[in-house]
Amino acid sequence: MQRVYECEGAKKAALMKILEADPYLEGSFARVGYKVKDGGAIDEDKAKMYVYVKASDEFVKKADALLKDVASPAKPEVEKRVIEKIQKEEEDAEGGLGSIFG
């Protein structure tokens, strides 16, 4: 399951504290993996941060609960755009590595 959360820029410190907590703990954000994007960098709301998570349904439910005070799930149309932009970045990065190691 893929999920995108929106966070007001003013809450960035609180967001990062949650995302970076207990990085070695089984089921932590660090173990599952996430991407944080500034809204301006991906042509979305410049006042917001976006967190992308690709994980099991169980982890997403846990993430919903952990992030409820600082971030909320993005609207479906925003989520779709953010996921597409992140996937394109990943594909471009893989293509770049392919040309290096060729």
The 8 nearest C-alpha neighbors of each residue, nearest first, counted from 0:
[[1, 54, 53, 55, 56, 2, 59, 52],
 [0, 2, 53, 52, 54, 3, 51, 82],
 [1, 3, 52, 51, 53, 4, 0, 72],
 [2, 4, 51, 78, 50, 73, 72, 52],
 [3, 5, 72, 50, 73, 71, 49, 70],
 [6, 4, 49, 70, 71, 73, 48, 72],
 [5, 7, 70, 48, 47, 69, 8, 49],
 [6, 8, 47, 9, 10, 46, 48, 5],
 [7, 9, 47, 11, 10, 46, 48, 6],
 [8, 10, 7, 11, 12, 6, 46, 47],
 [11, 9, 8, 13, 7, 12, 14, 69],
 [10, 12, 14, 8, 13, 9, 15, 7],
 [13, 11, 15, 14, 10, 16, 9, 8],
 [14, 12, 16, 10, 11, 15, 17, 69],
 [15, 13, 11, 17, 12, 16, 69, 10],
 [16, 14, 18, 12, 17, 13, 19, 11],
 [15, 17, 13, 19, 14, 18, 20, 12],
 [18, 16, 20, 14, 15, 19, 13, 65],
 [19, 17, 15, 16, 28, 20, 14, 29],
 [18, 20, 16, 17, 15, 22, 21, 29],
 [21, 19, 17, 22, 18, 16, 27, 28],
 [20, 22, 24, 23, 27, 19, 29, 28],
 [23, 21, 29, 24, 20, 27, 19, 30],
 [24, 22, 21, 25, 30, 27, 29, 26],
 [23, 25, 21, 27, 22, 26, 30, 29],
 [26, 24, 27, 23, 30, 22, 31, 21],
 [25, 27, 24, 30, 31, 28, 58, 29],
 [28, 26, 30, 29, 24, 25, 22, 31],
 [27, 29, 31, 30, 18, 32, 33, 26],
 [28, 30, 22, 32, 27, 31, 19, 18],
 [31, 29, 27, 28, 32, 26, 22, 25],
 [32, 30, 28, 29, 27, 54, 26, 33],
 [33, 31, 29, 30, 28, 52, 34, 53],
 [34, 32, 52, 51, 28, 35, 50, 31],
 [33, 35, 51, 50, 36, 52, 32, 49],
 [36, 34, 50, 49, 51, 33, 48, 37],
 [35, 37, 49, 48, 38, 50, 34, 40],
 [38, 36, 48, 40, 39, 49, 47, 35],
 [37, 39, 45, 43, 44, 47, 48, 40],
 [40, 38, 45, 42, 41, 37, 43, 44],
 [39, 41, 37, 38, 42, 36, 43, 45],
 [40, 42, 39, 38, 43, 37, 84, 36],
 [43, 41, 39, 40, 38, 44, 45, 37],
 [42, 44, 38, 41, 39, 45, 40, 47],
 [43, 45, 38, 46, 47, 39, 42, 48],
 [46, 44, 39, 38, 47, 43, 37, 42],
 [47, 45, 44, 8, 7, 38, 48, 39],
 [48, 46, 7, 8, 38, 6, 45, 44],
 [47, 49, 37, 6, 38, 36, 5, 8],
 [50, 48, 5, 36, 4, 35, 6, 37],
 [49, 51, 35, 4, 3, 34, 36, 52],
 [50, 52, 3, 34, 33, 2, 35, 49],
 [53, 51, 33, 2, 1, 54, 3, 50],
 [54, 52, 1, 0, 2, 51, 33, 55],
 [55, 53, 0, 58, 52, 1, 59, 31],
 [54, 56, 58, 57, 0, 59, 53, 1],
 [57, 55, 59, 58, 0, 60, 54, 61],
 [56, 58, 55, 60, 59, 61, 54, 62],
 [57, 59, 61, 55, 60, 56, 62, 54],
 [60, 58, 62, 56, 61, 57, 63, 55],
 [59, 61, 63, 57, 58, 62, 56, 64],
 [60, 62, 58, 64, 59, 63, 65, 57],
 [61, 63, 59, 65, 64, 60, 66, 58],
 [64, 62, 60, 61, 66, 65, 67, 59],
 [63, 65, 61, 62, 67, 66, 60, 68],
 [66, 64, 62, 63, 67, 61, 17, 68],
 [65, 67, 70, 63, 69, 68, 64, 62],
 [66, 68, 64, 70, 69, 65, 63, 71],
 [67, 69, 66, 70, 65, 71, 64, 14],
 [70, 68, 66, 67, 14, 6, 10, 13],
 [71, 69, 6, 5, 66, 67, 4, 68],
 [70, 72, 4, 5, 67, 73, 6, 66],
 [71, 73, 4, 3, 5, 74, 70, 2],
 [74, 72, 4, 78, 5, 3, 77, 71],
 [73, 75, 77, 76, 78, 72, 79, 3],
 [76, 74, 78, 77, 79, 73, 72, 80],
 [75, 77, 79, 78, 74, 80, 73, 81],
 [78, 76, 80, 74, 79, 75, 73, 81],
 [77, 79, 75, 81, 3, 76, 73, 80],
 [78, 80, 76, 82, 77, 81, 75, 83],
 [81, 79, 83, 77, 82, 78, 84, 76],
 [82, 80, 84, 78, 83, 79, 77, 85],
 [83, 81, 85, 79, 84, 80, 78, 86],
 [82, 84, 86, 80, 81, 85, 87, 79],
 [85, 83, 87, 81, 82, 86, 80, 88],
 [84, 86, 88, 82, 87, 83, 81, 89],
 [85, 87, 89, 83, 88, 84, 82, 90],
 [86, 88, 90, 84, 85, 89, 91, 83],
 [89, 87, 85, 91, 86, 90, 92, 84],
 [88, 90, 92, 86, 87, 91, 93, 85],
 [89, 91, 87, 93, 92, 88, 94, 86],
 [92, 90, 94, 88, 89, 93, 87, 95],
 [93, 91, 95, 89, 94, 90, 88, 96],
 [94, 92, 90, 96, 95, 91, 97, 89],
 [95, 93, 97, 91, 92, 96, 90, 98],
 [94, 96, 92, 98, 97, 93, 91, 99],
 [97, 95, 99, 93, 98, 94, 100, 92],
 [96, 98, 101, 94, 100, 95, 99, 93],
 [97, 99, 101, 95, 96, 100, 94, 93],
 [100, 98, 96, 97, 101, 95, 94, 93],
 [101, 99, 97, 98, 96, 95, 94, 93],
 [100, 98, 97, 99, 96, 95, 94, 93]]
